């Protein structure tokens, strides 16, 4: 393996290890930093020992060559944006006569650098030569240049025009819908691109932009209605609001009190491909929570989330839409706040069958009270029937909430038709 195909992985300012790439053999490699292992700090940062062992020996990965993991260890692949729609990255590709298919995953990690979601950071290794054909230093130099120019991109107010200005040279958080990261100064209200700042003087947001002029409804407003209702039912979510009744803005849980937080999705923790129906089930997530030794209230939270997603037809609750957050003070994991809770379909289109991303009791459609209670019994959920009944009885409240915030009645009624209602007796 060529020495120039190496990236250093850090977290909380400490070198955790290094990632290597052998393109010819289609293998990636991970090696823990020996000093990190010997210091006995944050050793639970990658908790799944079937994926990565606590050893200083080089570990080889050759079974994750798919669109989800791109050959990387799952806990590293989590750092890659789902869609490289970033303006800066496209500019670099065009300037170097390359397209995305010609870019290695290490180049993508070098691009992510210290600007990604969560707390993992990626830096070219000191062993990398500046004359390598795949020049990681060239990428990082460009990123530094762009980041310097980003310091001049500011706005005195948080509105649609300011968001567009940031988006022109901002970072996309990936996903199916356009998203940007922004930071808002708590004192002045000034906003800057959200990938260059995480100080406690700022509020840090992920903003989902409403830019679909051809559609007759605002998906972001629908998501806001879901956020408000899920919060009302006791599902833990980060504070969120709408910008000019158009863009959905949610506080980032990976940036808190001036610190980066280490986050991994269920896919990143386990190597389960969120596109694989065999591995995509709620039982796997509950089992993962037990493996991570999360407290009971986290298991109950996951159950509330599952019940809500079933009844309110959030069928896109796949494995990457559930995450766990690492507490570096006690070296433990917790269920992260819920996110991406919304109606995922176009309500103006008639779908013949709406299949869930995650199965429950081996079923993705036609779920019943019995299926939800089966999960409750398996994972000892104490107030399961009350949780289900309260969620079902709140449908009228959701309608009122959606009406109050301006969701068109036609859209609201189409969505409501897909709610799953069954007898609780």
Secondary structure in CASP SS format (residue, H / E / C, confidence):
PFRMAT SS
TARGET T0000
AUTHOR 0000-0000-0000
METHOD secondary structure of the structure
MODEL  1
X C 1.00
X C 1.00
X C 1.00
X C 1.00
X C 1.00
X E 1.00
X E 1.00
X E 1.00
X E 1.00
X E 1.00
X E 1.00
X C 1.00
X C 1.00
X E 1.00
X E 1.00
X E 1.00
X E 1.00
X E 1.00
X E 1.00
X E 1.00
X E 1.00
X E 1.00
X C 1.00
X C 1.00
X C 1.00
X C 1.00
X E 1.00
X E 1.00
X E 1.00
X E 1.00
X E 1.00
X E 1.00
X C 1.00
X H 1.00
X H 1.00
X H 1.00
X H 1.00
X H 1.00
X H 1.00
X C 1.00
X C 1.00
X C 1.00
X C 1.00
X C 1.00
X C 1.00
X C 1.00
X C 1.00
X C 1.00
X C 1.00
X C 1.00
X C 1.00
X C 1.00
X C 1.00
X C 1.00
X C 1.00
X C 1.00
X C 1.00
X C 1.00
X E 1.00
X E 1.00
X E 1.00
X C 1.00
X C 1.00
X C 1.00
X C 1.00
X C 1.00
X C 1.00
X C 1.00
X C 1.00
X C 1.00
X C 1.00
X C 1.00
X C 1.00
X H 1.00
X H 1.00
X H 1.00
X H 1.00
X C 1.00
X C 1.00
X C 1.00
X C 1.00
X C 1.00
X C 1.00
X C 1.00
X C 1.00
X C 1.00
X H 1.00
X H 1.00
X H 1.00
X H 1.00
X H 1.00
X H 1.00
X H 1.00
X H 1.00
X H 1.00
X C 1.00
X C 1.00
X C 1.00
X C 1.00
X H 1.00
X H 1.00
X H 1.00
X C 1.00
X C 1.00
X H 1.00
X H 1.00
X H 1.00
X H 1.00
X H 1.00
X H 1.00
X H 1.00
X H 1.00
X C 1.00
X C 1.00
X C 1.00
X C 1.00
X C 1.00
X C 1.00
X C 1.00
X E 1.00
X E 1.00
X E 1.00
X E 1.00
X E 1.00
X C 1.00
X C 1.00
X C 1.00
X C 1.00
X C 1.00
X C 1.00
X C 1.00
X C 1.00
X C 1.00
X C 1.00
X C 1.00
X H 1.00
X H 1.00
X H 1.00
X H 1.00
X H 1.00
X H 1.00
X H 1.00
X H 1.00
X H 1.00
X H 1.00
X H 1.00
X H 1.00
X H 1.00
X H 1.00
X H 1.00
X C 1.00
X C 1.00
X C 1.00
X E 1.00
X E 1.00
X C 1.00
X C 1.00
X C 1.00
X C 1.00
X H 1.00
X H 1.00
X H 1.00
X H 1.00
X H 1.00
X H 1.00
X H 1.00
X H 1.00
X H 1.00
X C 1.00
X C 1.00
X C 1.00
X C 1.00
X C 1.00
X C 1.00
X C 1.00
X C 1.00
X C 1.00
X C 1.00
X E 1.00
X E 1.00
X E 1.00
X E 1.00
X E 1.00
X E 1.00
X E 1.00
X C 1.00
X C 1.00
X C 1.00
X C 1.00
X C 1.00
X E 1.00
X E 1.00
X E 1.00
X C 1.00
X C 1.00
X C 1.00
X C 1.00
X C 1.00
X C 1.00
X C 1.00
X C 1.00
X E 1.00
X E 1.00
X E 1.00
X E 1.00
X E 1.00
X E 1.00
X E 1.00
X C 1.00
X C 1.00
X C 1.00
X C 1.00
X C 1.00
X C 1.00
X C 1.00
X C 1.00
X C 1.00
X C 1.00
X H 1.00
X H 1.00
X H 1.00
X H 1.00
X H 1.00
X H 1.00
X H 1.00
X H 1.00
X H 1.00
X H 1.00
X H 1.00
X H 1.00
X H 1.00
X H 1.00
X C 1.00
X C 1.00
X C 1.00
X C 1.00
X E 1.00
X C 1.00
X C 1.00
X E 1.00
X E 1.00
X E 1.00
X E 1.00
X C 1.00
X C 1.00
X C 1.00
X E 1.00
X E 1.00
X E 1.00
X E 1.00
X E 1.00
X C 1.00
X C 1.00
X C 1.00
X E 1.00
X E 1.00
X C 1.00
X C 1.00
X E 1.00
X E 1.00
X C 1.00
X C 1.00
X E 1.00
X E 1.00
X E 1.00
X H 1.00
X H 1.00
X H 1.00
X H 1.00
X H 1.00
X C 1.00
X C 1.00
X C 1.00
X C 1.00
X C 1.00
X C 1.00
X C 1.00
X C 1.00
X C 1.00
X C 1.00
X E 1.00
X H 1.00
X H 1.00
X H 1.00
X H 1.00
X H 1.00
X H 1.00
X H 1.00
X H 1.00
X H 1.00
X H 1.00
X C 1.00
X C 1.00
X C 1.00
X C 1.00
X H 1.00
X H 1.00
X H 1.00
X H 1.00
X H 1.00
X H 1.00
X H 1.00
X H 1.00
X H 1.00
X H 1.00
X H 1.00
X H 1.00
X H 1.00
X H 1.00
X H 1.00
X H 1.00
X C 1.00
X C 1.00
X C 1.00
X C 1.00
X C 1.00
X C 1.00
X C 1.00
X H 1.00
X H 1.00
X H 1.00
X C 1.00
X E 1.00
X E 1.00
X E 1.00
X E 1.00
X E 1.00
X C 1.00
X C 1.00
X C 1.00
X C 1.00
X E 1.00
X E 1.00
X E 1.00
X E 1.00
X C 1.00
X C 1.00
X E 1.00
X C 1.00
X C 1.00
X C 1.00
X C 1.00
X C 1.00
X C 1.00
X C 1.00
X C 1.00
X C 1.00
X C 1.00
X C 1.00
X C 1.00
X C 1.00
X C 1.00
X C 1.00
X C 1.00
X C 1.00
X C 1.00
X C 1.00
X C 1.00
X E 1.00
X E 1.00
X C 1.00
X C 1.00
X E 1.00
X C 1.00
X C 1.00
X C 1.00
X C 1.00
X C 1.00
X H 1.00
X H 1.00
X H 1.00
X H 1.00
X H 1.00
X H 1.00
X H 1.00
X H 1.00
X H 1.00
X H 1.00
X C 1.00
X C 1.00
X C 1.00
X C 1.00
X C 1.00
X H 1.00
X H 1.00
X H 1.00
X H 1.00
X H 1.00
X H 1.00
X H 1.00
X H 1.00
X H 1.00
X H 1.00
X C 1.00
X H 1.00
X H 1.00
X H 1.00
X H 1.00
X H 1.00
X H 1.00
X H 1.00
X H 1.00
X H 1.00
X H 1.00
X H 1.00
X C 1.00
X C 1.00
X C 1.00
X H 1.00
X H 1.00
X H 1.00
X H 1.00
X H 1.00
X H 1.00
X H 1.00
X H 1.00
X C 1.00
X C 1.00
X C 1.00
X C 1.00
X C 1.00
X C 1.00
X C 1.00
X C 1.00
X C 1.00
END
